Amino acid sequence: MIQSLDRGAEEESMEQVLIQRPRTSEEERVLNWRFDVFELAGYNPVAALALANSPEVDLHVAVGLLTKGCPEDTALRILL
């Protein structure tokens, strides 16, 4: 997003253009990564989001449950 910033009456001629890039925090990147992993493993998007938002859920255990044939609803009861 590009926006102009007027610094005040005495600096009207010195208008600056600021370029703002979207910033993603480390926490958001981790959440997005966990969501993607859970979804790719086979969890539906709602379940993947719930798991991603639960830091106490071990990602490897959650993926392993589905890989070993555990039904999703059973896996969710175990994990959450």
GROMACS elastic network, one bead per residue, 0.5 to 0.9 nm:
[ bonds ]
;  ai    aj funct       b0    kb
    1    18     6  0.84332   500
    1    19     6  0.62236   500
    1    20     6  0.55860   500
    1    21     6  0.70035   500
    1    22     6  0.84234   500
    2    17     6  0.69880   500
    2    18     6  0.59809   500
    2    20     6  0.65081   500
    3    16     6  0.87013   500
    3    17     6  0.60758   500
    3    18     6  0.58034   500
    3    19     6  0.69958   500
    3    20     6  0.82972   500
    4    15     6  0.68875   500
    4    16     6  0.59843   500
    4    18     6  0.64049   500
    5    15     6  0.61194   500
    5    16     6  0.55872   500
    5    17     6  0.64427   500
    5    18     6  0.73248   500
    6     9     6  0.82659   500
    6    11     6  0.75225   500
    6    12     6  0.62973   500
    6    13     6  0.86975   500
    6    14     6  0.77083   500
    6    15     6  0.52421   500
    6    16     6  0.69414   500
    7    10     6  0.79224   500
    7    11     6  0.56385   500
    7    12     6  0.65396   500
    7    14     6  0.74516   500
    7    15     6  0.66578   500
    7    16     6  0.79622   500
    8    11     6  0.53646   500
    8    12     6  0.58921   500
    9    12     6  0.52479   500
    9    13     6  0.87141   500
   10    13     6  0.80007   500
   10    14     6  0.88785   500
   11    14     6  0.52247   500
   11    15     6  0.72056   500
   12    15     6  0.60654   500
   20    23     6  0.86081   500
   24    27     6  0.80826   500
   24    28     6  0.60914   500
   24    29     6  0.66223   500
   25    28     6  0.51803   500
   25    29     6  0.63575   500
   25    30     6  0.87103   500
   26    29     6  0.50729   500
   26    30     6  0.61910   500
   26    31     6  0.85783   500
   27    30     6  0.51853   500
   27    31     6  0.61560   500
   27    32     6  0.86365   500
   28    31     6  0.50178   500
   28    32     6  0.60973   500
   28    33     6  0.85130   500
   29    32     6  0.51384   500
   29    33     6  0.60895   500
   29    34     6  0.85812   500
   30    33     6  0.50377   500
   30    34     6  0.60602   500
   30    35     6  0.84876   500
   30    52     6  0.85165   500
   31    34     6  0.51937   500
   31    35     6  0.61174   500
   31    36     6  0.86427   500
   31    49     6  0.84503   500
   31    52     6  0.56870   500
   31    53     6  0.66699   500
   32    35     6  0.50892   500
   32    36     6  0.62088   500
   32    37     6  0.87036   500
   32    49     6  0.88260   500
   32    52     6  0.76629   500
   33    36     6  0.51347   500
   33    37     6  0.62433   500
   33    38     6  0.86838   500
   33    52     6  0.82645   500
   34    37     6  0.51218   500
   34    38     6  0.61557   500
   34    39     6  0.85186   500
   34    48     6  0.79809   500
   34    49     6  0.83858   500
   34    51     6  0.79672   500
   34    52     6  0.51049   500
   34    53     6  0.84423   500
   34    59     6  0.74204   500
   35    38     6  0.52544   500
   35    39     6  0.60774   500
   35    40     6  0.85236   500
   35    45     6  0.79633   500
   35    48     6  0.53004   500
   35    49     6  0.56258   500
   35    50     6  0.85332   500
   35    51     6  0.74220   500
   35    52     6  0.50478   500
   35    53     6  0.82842   500
   36    39     6  0.51471   500
   36    40     6  0.60086   500
   36    41     6  0.84763   500
   36    48     6  0.76949   500
   36    49     6  0.89734   500
   36    52     6  0.86778   500
   37    40     6  0.51483   500
   37    41     6  0.60948   500
   37    42     6  0.88251   500
   37    48     6  0.81950   500
   37    52     6  0.88423   500
   37    59     6  0.81198   500
   37    63     6  0.81067   500
   38    41     6  0.50594   500
   38    42     6  0.66123   500
   38    43     6  0.57284   500
   38    44     6  0.83075   500
   38    45     6  0.84084   500
   38    47     6  0.82325   500
   38    48     6  0.50994   500
   38    49     6  0.81718   500
   38    51     6  0.74486   500
   38    52     6  0.74195   500
   38    59     6  0.76090   500
   38    62     6  0.76964   500
   38    63     6  0.67253   500
   39    42     6  0.52757   500
   39    44     6  0.61139   500
   39    45     6  0.61254   500
   39    47     6  0.82447   500
   39    48     6  0.54645   500
   39    49     6  0.84909   500
   40    43     6  0.72379   500
   41    62     6  0.86992   500
   41    63     6  0.58140   500
   41    64     6  0.87288   500
   41    66     6  0.70798   500
   41    67     6  0.75975   500
   42    48     6  0.86037   500
   42    63     6  0.82510   500
   42    66     6  0.71348   500
   42    67     6  0.87893   500
   42    72     6  0.80441   500
   43    46     6  0.80163   500
   43    47     6  0.58599   500
   43    48     6  0.54873   500
   43    63     6  0.88151   500
   43    66     6  0.82631   500
   43    72     6  0.65937   500
   44    47     6  0.53573   500
   44    48     6  0.59662   500
   44    49     6  0.86151   500
   44    72     6  0.85120   500
   45    49     6  0.60866   500
   45    50     6  0.86041   500
   46    49     6  0.52199   500
   46    50     6  0.63133   500
   46    51     6  0.87148   500
   47    50     6  0.50448   500
   47    51     6  0.61302   500
   47    52     6  0.84611   500
   47    72     6  0.86815   500
   47    76     6  0.76151   500
   48    51     6  0.51552   500
   48    52     6  0.59574   500
   48    53     6  0.85298   500
   49    53     6  0.60861   500
   49    54     6  0.86473   500
   50    53     6  0.52459   500
   50    54     6  0.64306   500
   50    80     6  0.86459   500
   51    54     6  0.51431   500
   51    55     6  0.77675   500
   51    56     6  0.88785   500
   51    57     6  0.65103   500
   51    59     6  0.83316   500
   51    62     6  0.84256   500
   51    76     6  0.82972   500
   51    79     6  0.80794   500
   51    80     6  0.77423   500
   52    55     6  0.69285   500
   52    57     6  0.79461   500
   52    59     6  0.84342   500
   53    56     6  0.89431   500
   53    57     6  0.87591   500
   54    57     6  0.56444   500
   54    58     6  0.89296   500
   54    80     6  0.81521   500
   55    58     6  0.74864   500
   55    59     6  0.88841   500
   56    79     6  0.88241   500
   56    80     6  0.89195   500
   57    60     6  0.88290   500
   57    61     6  0.78777   500
   57    62     6  0.72234   500
   57    79     6  0.62203   500
   57    80     6  0.74458   500
   58    61     6  0.53445   500
   58    62     6  0.62228   500
   58    63     6  0.87223   500
   58    79     6  0.82775   500
   59    62     6  0.51272   500
   59    63     6  0.61635   500
   59    64     6  0.84078   500
   60    63     6  0.52215   500
   60    64     6  0.58788   500
   60    65     6  0.85731   500
   61    65     6  0.61744   500
   61    66     6  0.89938   500
   61    79     6  0.85282   500
   62    65     6  0.53842   500
   62    66     6  0.69969   500
   62    67     6  0.88883   500
   62    75     6  0.71072   500
   62    76     6  0.83430   500
   62    79     6  0.70123   500
   63    66     6  0.55598   500
   63    67     6  0.62086   500
   63    68     6  0.87378   500
   64    68     6  0.60348   500
   64    69     6  0.86442   500
   64    70     6  0.86728   500
   65    68     6  0.53322   500
   65    69     6  0.65810   500
   65    70     6  0.53008   500
   65    71     6  0.81032   500
   65    72     6  0.83741   500
   65    75     6  0.62779   500
   66    69     6  0.50853   500
   66    71     6  0.66038   500
   66    72     6  0.67263   500
   66    75     6  0.72325   500
   67    70     6  0.73385   500
   69    72     6  0.88274   500
   70    73     6  0.84525   500
   70    74     6  0.66530   500
   70    75     6  0.62043   500
   71    74     6  0.53771   500
   71    75     6  0.61842   500
   71    76     6  0.87178   500
   72    76     6  0.61367   500
   72    77     6  0.86807   500
   73    76     6  0.51494   500
   73    77     6  0.63532   500
   73    78     6  0.87588   500
   74    77     6  0.51242   500
   74    78     6  0.62935   500
   74    79     6  0.86497   500
   75    78     6  0.51011   500
   75    79     6  0.60669   500
   75    80     6  0.84050   500
   76    79     6  0.50382   500
   76    80     6  0.56361   500
   77    80     6  0.55044   500
